Amino acid sequence: MPAYSPEPFRIKVVEPIRLPSPEQRKAAIRAAGYNPFALKAEDIFVDLLTDSGTGAMSHYQWAAIMQGDESYAGARSYYRLAEAIDDIMGFRFFVPTHQGRAAENILSAVLVKPGQYVPSNMHFDTTDANIRARGGKPVNLVIDEAFEPQNPHPFKGNMDIAKLKTFIERVGVENIPFGMVTVTNNAGGGQPLSMENIRAIADTYHGYGLPFYIDAARYAENAYFIKLREPGYAQKTVKEIAREMFSYADGMTMSAKKDAIVNIGGLLCLNNEEVFQRVKNELILREGFPTYGGLAGRDLEAMAVGLYEALEEDYLANRLGQTAYLSARLKEYGIQMIEPPGGHAIYIDAGHMLPHIPQAEFPGQALSVEMYLGGAIRGCEIGSVMFAHPDPDTGEMVYPKLELVRLAIPRRTYTQSHLDYVANTIGEISQRGSQLRGYKFTYAPELLRHFTARFGPL
């Protein structure tokens, strides 16, 4: 069993958790409409629903919180955050937002017009939804290896440059307001992109005169993967690698709840002054004044510290080590996942584990519900519940290529014994997988339906 590096921290404060009885779990998931998002947190034993805002902040971050300047305009805390962004990312302008989807909403509101296309490797759920909400069409152009769970390609988040060029030529640059890429590729298994690919993406977009934005929620993890896997980067610091990544882009959106290790916060950074002016106007309407952007001064302080802590190599080694360890434990039970393991999560191939459940009956949802029933473990379906949608031209349902369940590991939160418990519970479920049945919607909204949908067992 591969060991991972010891935690580069000591546990200073603990939060009690409890394991509900099987009867309590049955009642809780039934009351939640068989949707783990609707469960009460107190009814969860190990919560792997997301790594977004669920990590543990350091004592340096908590100390910074006490320095928060709550001035409505021009707070000291804003300028501390500005210094960190300039040092790490190098963009000319930025606004803070309350989280990543707010940055995506503002960017889409300012730039996306109905009928336009926004290409990326793979848009995640809120990015996809914010583009659709403005009448746009998100397009995924990741390399084919991303859909081969057992393929050991080291950079399965890479964008297919040939596909990108063909797509741009087909729809025309006038129908593309900007291009994107997600680092790491959350919808495709938390897989990284190489620097070579990021550079080629930038060259392609810029060659057609298109602005290039990075969805940078897990920028530090991607930079560390580059250091570990890409020739020529082993001797560079993670910060240097991150700075190079951002140097190729015209802007970025970021959920700071990931690689700034805070409980709330986001960023929208850019270099174009005219677009920045429009962004500020939209932000004032939706979020708040440009120097706080929907956050308290204390949140800005914690973010400024967390942006640096996420770049520390001992922390990143431990973080990637946890995902590798859980992957290895699950493989002992013959469970197929996206490999190699990503930076923040394990992605179980629910379609492979439950081949008797068709996509229209949501195998990932079935596995997610069973994980809760079997051990009060909460994961996240990333399959047809999240991404299936009707084709705008034919009305026929378009299903994703993979039916996944994501086990996202919160930062600096769980120990090896928790990971062993998760692996053993899912291993037991896999032994009786043929007995599981699918689910149907009893309620679903048009966009981001996985958050509030309700289900009935079939």
C-alpha positions as CSV (number, residue, x, y, z in Angstrom):
1,M,0.0,0.0,0.0
2,P,1.6,3.3,-1.0
3,A,2.1,5.6,1.9
4,Y,1.6,9.3,1.5
5,S,3.7,12.1,3.1
6,P,2.7,12.9,6.7
7,E,0.4,15.9,7.3
8,P,2.5,19.1,7.4
9,F,0.4,20.3,10.3
10,R,-0.9,19.4,13.8
11,I,-4.5,19.2,14.7
12,K,-5.4,22.1,17.0
13,V,-9.2,22.1,17.0
14,V,-11.6,19.2,16.3
15,E,-15.2,19.1,15.2
16,P,-17.1,16.1,16.6
17,I,-18.9,13.9,14.0
18,R,-21.2,11.0,14.5
19,L,-22.2,7.9,12.6
20,P,-26.0,7.6,12.3
21,S,-27.6,4.2,12.6
22,P,-28.8,2.4,9.4
23,E,-32.4,3.2,10.3
24,Q,-31.6,6.8,10.8
25,R,-29.8,6.9,7.4
26,K,-32.7,5.4,5.6
27,A,-35.1,7.9,7.1
28,A,-32.7,10.8,6.3
29,I,-32.1,10.0,2.6
30,R,-35.8,9.4,2.1
31,A,-36.6,12.8,3.6
32,A,-34.0,14.3,1.3
33,G,-35.7,13.0,-1.8
34,Y,-32.7,10.6,-2.4
35,N,-30.5,13.6,-3.1
36,P,-27.4,13.8,-0.9
37,F,-27.3,17.6,-1.4
38,A,-30.5,17.8,0.6
39,L,-29.1,15.9,3.6
40,K,-28.4,17.7,6.9
41,A,-24.6,17.9,7.5
42,E,-25.1,16.6,11.0
43,D,-26.3,13.3,9.4
44,I,-23.1,12.8,7.5
45,F,-20.1,10.8,8.9
46,V,-17.5,11.5,6.1
47,D,-18.5,14.3,3.8
48,L,-16.8,14.1,0.4
49,L,-19.5,16.0,-1.5
50,T,-17.1,18.8,-2.4
51,D,-13.7,20.3,-1.5
52,S,-15.2,23.7,-2.1
53,G,-15.1,25.8,1.1
54,T,-15.0,22.7,3.3
55,G,-11.3,22.7,4.2
56,A,-9.6,23.7,7.4
57,M,-8.0,27.1,7.6
58,S,-4.6,27.6,9.2
59,H,-4.0,29.6,12.3
60,Y,-2.3,32.2,10.1
61,Q,-5.6,32.6,8.2
62,W,-7.6,32.8,11.5
63,A,-5.1,35.4,12.7
64,A,-5.5,37.3,9.5
65,I,-9.3,37.3,9.9
66,M,-8.8,39.4,13.1
67,Q,-7.2,42.1,11.0
68,G,-10.1,42.4,8.6
69,D,-10.9,45.9,7.6
70,E,-14.7,46.2,7.1
71,S,-14.6,49.6,5.5
72,Y,-17.2,49.8,2.7
73,A,-14.7,51.2,0.2
74,G,-10.9,51.0,-0.1
75,A,-10.4,48.6,2.8
76,R,-6.8,47.6,3.8
77,S,-7.8,44.0,3.3
78,Y,-8.6,44.6,-0.4
79,Y,-5.1,45.9,-1.0
80,R,-3.5,43.0,0.9
81,L,-5.4,40.7,-1.5
82,A,-4.4,42.8,-4.5
83,E,-0.7,42.4,-3.5
84,A,-1.0,38.6,-3.4
85,I,-2.8,38.4,-6.8
86,D,-0.2,40.7,-8.4
87,D,2.6,38.6,-7.0
88,I,1.2,35.1,-7.9
89,M,-1.0,35.7,-10.9
90,G,0.2,39.0,-12.4
91,F,-3.1,40.3,-13.9
92,R,-3.6,44.0,-14.2
93,F,-7.1,44.2,-12.7
94,F,-9.3,42.1,-10.5
95,V,-12.5,42.1,-8.5
96,P,-13.4,39.9,-5.5
97,T,-16.6,38.0,-5.7
98,H,-18.5,35.9,-3.1
99,Q,-17.5,32.7,-4.9
100,G,-16.5,31.3,-8.3
101,R,-20.0,31.2,-9.9
102,A,-20.4,34.9,-9.2
103,A,-17.3,35.6,-11.3
104,E,-18.6,33.3,-14.0
105,N,-22.0,35.1,-13.9
106,I,-20.4,38.5,-14.2
107,L,-18.1,37.5,-17.1
108,S,-20.9,35.8,-18.9
109,A,-23.2,38.8,-18.4
110,V,-20.6,41.2,-19.8
111,L,-19.4,39.1,-22.8
112,V,-21.8,36.3,-23.8
113,K,-24.6,37.0,-26.2
114,P,-27.4,34.6,-27.1
115,G,-26.3,32.0,-29.7
116,Q,-22.6,32.4,-29.0
117,Y,-20.2,29.6,-28.2
118,V,-17.6,29.3,-25.4
119,P,-15.1,26.5,-25.9
120,S,-13.1,24.8,-23.1
121,N,-11.5,21.5,-22.3
122,M,-14.6,20.7,-20.1
123,H,-16.8,23.3,-18.4
124,F,-17.8,22.4,-14.9
125,D,-21.4,22.7,-13.7
126,T,-21.7,26.4,-12.7
127,T,-19.6,27.6,-15.7
128,D,-21.8,25.6,-18.0
129,A,-25.0,26.9,-16.4
130,N,-23.9,30.6,-16.4
131,I,-23.1,30.4,-20.1
132,R,-26.4,28.7,-20.9
133,A,-28.3,31.2,-18.7
134,R,-27.1,34.0,-21.0
135,G,-28.2,32.1,-24.1
136,G,-24.7,30.9,-24.9
137,K,-23.5,27.4,-25.7
138,P,-20.7,25.8,-23.7
139,V,-18.5,23.4,-25.8
140,N,-16.1,20.8,-24.5
141,L,-13.1,19.9,-26.5
142,V,-10.9,17.8,-24.2
143,I,-8.6,15.1,-25.6
144,D,-10.2,11.7,-26.3
145,E,-8.0,10.1,-23.6
146,A,-10.1,11.9,-21.0
147,F,-12.9,9.4,-21.6
148,E,-10.7,6.3,-21.1
149,P,-10.7,5.8,-17.4
150,Q,-7.8,3.3,-17.4
151,N,-5.5,5.3,-19.8
152,P,-2.5,6.5,-17.7
153,H,-2.0,9.7,-19.8
154,P,-0.3,12.2,-17.4
155,F,-2.3,15.2,-18.6
156,K,-5.8,14.0,-19.4
157,G,-7.2,17.5,-18.8
158,N,-5.5,18.7,-22.0
159,M,-7.6,20.4,-24.7
160,D,-7.5,18.9,-28.2
161,I,-5.9,21.7,-30.2
162,A,-6.9,20.2,-33.6
163,K,-10.5,20.0,-32.4
164,L,-10.3,23.6,-31.1
165,K,-9.0,25.0,-34.4
166,T,-11.7,23.0,-36.4
167,F,-14.4,24.3,-34.1
168,I,-13.3,27.9,-34.4
169,E,-13.2,27.7,-38.2
170,R,-16.6,26.0,-38.3
171,V,-18.6,28.5,-36.1
172,G,-16.5,31.6,-36.8
173,V,-14.7,33.9,-34.4
174,E,-17.5,36.4,-34.5
175,N,-19.6,33.8,-32.6
176,I,-17.1,33.2,-29.9
177,P,-16.8,35.9,-27.2
178,F,-13.9,34.2,-25.4
179,G,-12.3,30.9,-24.9
180,M,-11.7,29.1,-21.6
181,V,-9.9,26.2,-20.1
182,T,-10.4,24.6,-16.6
183,V,-7.3,23.7,-14.4
184,T,-7.5,21.1,-13.2
185,N,-10.3,19.5,-15.2
186,N,-12.9,18.9,-12.6
187,A,-15.6,17.4,-14.8
188,G,-13.1,15.0,-16.2
189,G,-11.6,13.5,-13.1
190,G,-9.5,16.3,-11.6
191,Q,-7.0,15.8,-14.3
192,P,-4.2,18.4,-15.0
193,L,-3.1,20.2,-18.1
194,S,0.5,20.4,-19.2
195,M,2.2,23.8,-19.7
196,E,2.8,22.8,-23.3
197,N,-0.9,22.4,-23.8
198,I,-1.8,25.7,-22.0
199,R,0.7,27.5,-24.2
200,A,-0.8,25.9,-27.3
201,I,-4.4,26.8,-26.2
202,A,-3.3,30.5,-25.7
203,D,-1.5,30.6,-29.0
204,T,-4.7,29.2,-30.7
205,Y,-7.1,31.6,-29.1
206,H,-4.8,34.6,-29.6
207,G,-4.1,33.5,-33.2
208,Y,-7.8,34.0,-33.9
209,G,-8.0,37.2,-31.9
210,L,-10.0,35.6,-29.0
211,P,-9.5,36.4,-25.3
212,F,-8.4,33.5,-23.2
213,Y,-9.7,32.9,-19.6
214,I,-8.7,30.2,-17.2
215,D,-11.0,28.7,-14.7
216,A,-8.4,28.6,-12.0
217,A,-10.2,27.0,-9.0
218,R,-7.4,24.4,-8.6
219,Y,-4.5,26.2,-10.1
220,A,-2.0,25.2,-7.5
221,E,-2.7,21.5,-7.9
222,N,-2.3,21.8,-11.6
223,A,1.0,23.6,-11.2
224,Y,2.3,20.9,-8.9
225,F,1.3,18.2,-11.4
226,I,3.3,20.1,-14.0
227,K,6.3,20.1,-11.6
228,L,6.0,16.4,-11.0
229,R,5.2,15.2,-14.6
230,E,6.4,17.7,-17.2
231,P,10.0,17.8,-18.4
232,G,11.8,21.0,-17.6
233,Y,9.7,22.0,-14.6
234,A,11.1,19.8,-11.8
235,Q,13.5,22.5,-10.5
236,K,10.9,25.3,-10.7
237,T,8.8,26.4,-7.7
238,V,5.1,25.8,-7.8
239,K,4.6,29.6,-7.6
240,E,6.9,30.1,-10.7
241,I,4.9,27.5,-12.6
242,A,1.6,29.1,-11.6
243,R,2.9,32.5,-12.7
244,E,3.8,31.1,-16.1
245,M,0.4,29.5,-16.5
246,F,-1.4,32.8,-15.9
247,S,1.0,34.7,-18.1
248,Y,-0.6,33.1,-21.2
249,A,-4.1,34.1,-20.3
250,D,-6.1,37.4,-20.6
251,G,-8.0,36.7,-17.4
252,M,-9.3,34.1,-15.0
253,T,-12.3,33.2,-12.8
254,M,-11.7,31.4,-9.6
255,S,-13.6,29.9,-6.8
256,A,-11.2,30.7,-3.9
257,K,-13.0,28.0,-1.9
258,K,-10.6,25.6,-3.5
259,D,-7.0,26.6,-3.9
260,A,-7.1,29.6,-1.6
261,I,-8.4,27.3,1.2
262,V,-11.1,29.6,2.4
263,N,-14.8,29.0,3.3
264,I,-16.1,31.6,1.0
265,G,-14.7,33.8,-1.8
266,G,-13.9,34.1,-5.5
267,L,-12.0,36.2,-8.0
268,L,-12.4,37.6,-11.5
269,C,-9.0,38.8,-12.9
270,L,-8.3,40.3,-16.3
271,N,-6.0,42.6,-18.3
272,N,-8.4,44.4,-20.6
273,E,-9.3,47.8,-19.0
274,E,-12.5,48.4,-21.0
275,V,-13.9,45.0,-20.0
276,F,-12.8,45.6,-16.4
277,Q,-14.9,48.8,-16.4
278,R,-17.9,46.8,-17.5
279,V,-17.1,44.1,-15.0
280,K,-17.1,46.6,-12.1
281,N,-20.4,48.0,-13.2
282,E,-22.0,44.6,-13.2
283,L,-20.3,43.7,-9.9
284,I,-21.7,46.8,-8.2
285,L,-25.2,45.8,-9.4
286,R,-24.9,42.1,-8.3
287,E,-22.2,41.7,-5.6
288,G,-21.2,44.9,-3.9
289,F,-18.5,47.7,-4.1
290,P,-15.4,46.6,-6.2
291,T,-13.1,46.6,-3.1
292,Y,-15.2,44.0,-1.3
293,G,-17.3,42.2,-3.9
294,G,-19.8,40.4,-1.7
295,L,-17.2,39.5,1.0
296,A,-16.3,40.8,4.4
297,G,-12.9,42.3,4.9
298,R,-11.9,39.3,7.0
299,D,-12.7,37.0,4.1
300,L,-10.3,39.0,1.9
301,E,-7.6,38.7,4.5
302,A,-8.0,34.9,4.8
303,M,-7.9,34.6,1.0
304,A,-4.7,36.6,0.7
305,V,-3.0,34.2,3.1
306,G,-4.6,31.0,1.6
307,L,-3.4,31.8,-1.9
308,Y,0.2,31.4,-0.7
309,E,-0.5,28.4,1.5
310,A,-2.0,26.4,-1.4
311,L,1.4,26.8,-3.2
312,E,3.4,25.1,-0.4
313,E,4.9,21.9,-1.7
314,D,4.7,19.9,1.5
315,Y,1.0,20.7,1.6
316,L,0.5,19.7,-2.0
317,A,2.5,16.5,-1.6
318,N,0.2,15.5,1.2
319,R,-2.9,16.5,-0.7
320,L,-2.1,14.5,-3.8
321,G,-0.9,11.7,-1.6
322,Q,-4.3,11.4,0.0
323,T,-6.1,10.9,-3.4
324,A,-3.4,8.4,-4.5
325,Y,-3.9,6.5,-1.2
326,L,-7.7,6.3,-1.5
327,S,-7.4,5.3,-5.2
328,A,-5.0,2.4,-4.2
329,R,-7.4,1.2,-1.5
330,L,-10.4,1.2,-3.8
331,K,-8.4,-0.7,-6.4
332,E,-7.9,-3.5,-3.9
333,Y,-11.7,-4.1,-4.3
334,G,-11.5,-4.0,-8.1
335,I,-13.2,-0.7,-8.3
336,Q,-12.6,1.2,-11.6
337,M,-11.9,4.9,-11.4
338,I,-10.4,7.6,-13.6
339,E,-6.7,7.1,-13.5
340,P,-4.2,8.4,-12.6
341,P,-5.9,9.9,-9.6
342,G,-6.6,13.6,-9.8
343,G,-5.5,16.3,-7.4
344,H,-8.6,16.8,-5.3
345,A,-10.9,13.8,-5.7
346,I,-11.4,10.2,-6.7
347,Y,-13.9,9.7,-9.6
348,I,-15.5,6.2,-9.4
349,D,-16.7,4.9,-12.8
350,A,-20.3,4.2,-11.7
351,G,-21.3,3.1,-15.2
352,H,-18.7,0.3,-15.0
353,M,-19.6,-0.7,-11.4
354,L,-23.4,-0.7,-12.2
355,P,-23.6,-1.7,-15.9
356,H,-27.2,-3.0,-15.5
357,I,-28.5,0.6,-14.7
358,P,-29.0,2.6,-17.9
359,Q,-27.9,6.2,-18.1
360,A,-31.6,7.4,-18.1
361,E,-31.9,5.8,-14.6
362,F,-28.8,7.5,-13.2
363,P,-26.2,4.9,-12.0
364,G,-24.1,7.6,-10.4
365,Q,-27.1,8.7,-8.3
366,A,-27.7,5.1,-7.3
367,L,-24.2,4.7,-6.1
368,S,-24.2,8.0,-4.3
369,V,-27.4,7.0,-2.4
370,E,-26.0,3.6,-1.5
371,M,-22.8,5.2,-0.2
372,Y,-24.9,7.1,2.3
373,L,-27.0,4.1,3.2
374,G,-23.9,1.9,3.6
375,G,-21.8,4.3,5.7
376,A,-23.2,7.8,5.9
377,I,-20.6,8.9,3.3
378,R,-21.6,11.7,1.0
379,G,-20.2,12.0,-2.5
380,C,-21.3,13.8,-5.7
381,E,-22.8,12.4,-8.8
382,I,-21.0,13.7,-12.0
383,G,-22.9,12.0,-14.8
384,S,-26.4,12.2,-16.3
385,V,-28.0,14.0,-13.4
386,M,-25.5,16.8,-13.6
387,F,-24.8,17.0,-17.3
388,A,-27.4,15.3,-19.5
389,H,-29.4,17.9,-21.4
390,P,-31.8,18.0,-24.4
391,D,-30.2,18.8,-27.7
392,P,-31.3,22.4,-28.6
393,D,-31.9,21.4,-32.2
394,T,-33.5,17.9,-32.0
395,G,-34.8,17.9,-28.4
396,E,-33.2,14.4,-27.9
397,M,-31.3,13.8,-24.6
398,V,-27.6,14.1,-24.8
399,Y,-25.8,12.0,-22.2
400,P,-22.2,12.4,-20.9
401,K,-19.7,9.8,-22.0
402,L,-19.0,8.8,-18.4
403,E,-21.2,8.2,-15.3
404,L,-19.0,9.2,-12.4
405,V,-19.3,9.6,-8.6
406,R,-16.8,12.1,-7.2
407,L,-15.2,11.7,-3.8
408,A,-13.8,15.2,-3.2
409,I,-11.4,15.3,-0.3
410,P,-11.6,18.5,1.8
411,R,-8.2,20.2,2.4
412,R,-6.5,19.5,5.8
413,T,-9.6,17.8,7.2
414,Y,-9.7,14.0,7.1
415,T,-7.1,11.4,8.2
416,Q,-6.0,8.1,6.8
417,S,-8.5,6.2,9.0
418,H,-11.3,8.1,7.4
419,L,-10.1,7.2,3.9
420,D,-9.8,3.5,5.0
421,Y,-13.4,3.7,6.2
422,V,-14.5,5.1,2.9
423,A,-12.7,2.5,0.9
424,N,-14.0,-0.4,3.0
425,T,-17.6,0.8,2.8
426,I,-17.5,1.3,-1.0
427,G,-15.7,-2.0,-1.4
428,E,-18.6,-3.7,0.4
429,I,-21.1,-2.0,-1.8
430,S,-19.3,-3.2,-4.9
431,Q,-19.8,-6.8,-3.9
432,R,-23.6,-6.4,-4.0
433,G,-23.7,-3.8,-6.9
434,S,-26.0,-6.0,-9.0
435,Q,-28.7,-5.6,-6.4
436,L,-28.9,-1.8,-6.8
437,R,-31.6,-0.1,-8.8
438,G,-31.8,3.2,-10.6
439,Y,-33.7,6.4,-9.8
440,K,-36.1,8.8,-11.6
441,F,-36.7,12.5,-11.2
442,T,-39.8,13.5,-9.2
443,Y,-38.7,17.2,-9.5
444,A,-35.9,18.9,-11.4
445,P,-35.2,22.5,-12.3
446,E,-33.9,23.5,-15.8
447,L,-30.4,24.5,-14.8
448,L,-28.1,23.0,-12.1
449,R,-30.7,20.4,-11.4
450,H,-28.4,18.2,-9.3
451,F,-28.4,20.8,-6.4
452,T,-32.2,20.7,-5.7
453,A,-33.7,17.8,-7.7
454,R,-35.6,15.1,-5.9
455,F,-35.7,11.5,-6.9
456,G,-37.7,8.3,-6.5
457,P,-36.2,4.8,-6.5
458,L,-37.2,2.5,-9.4
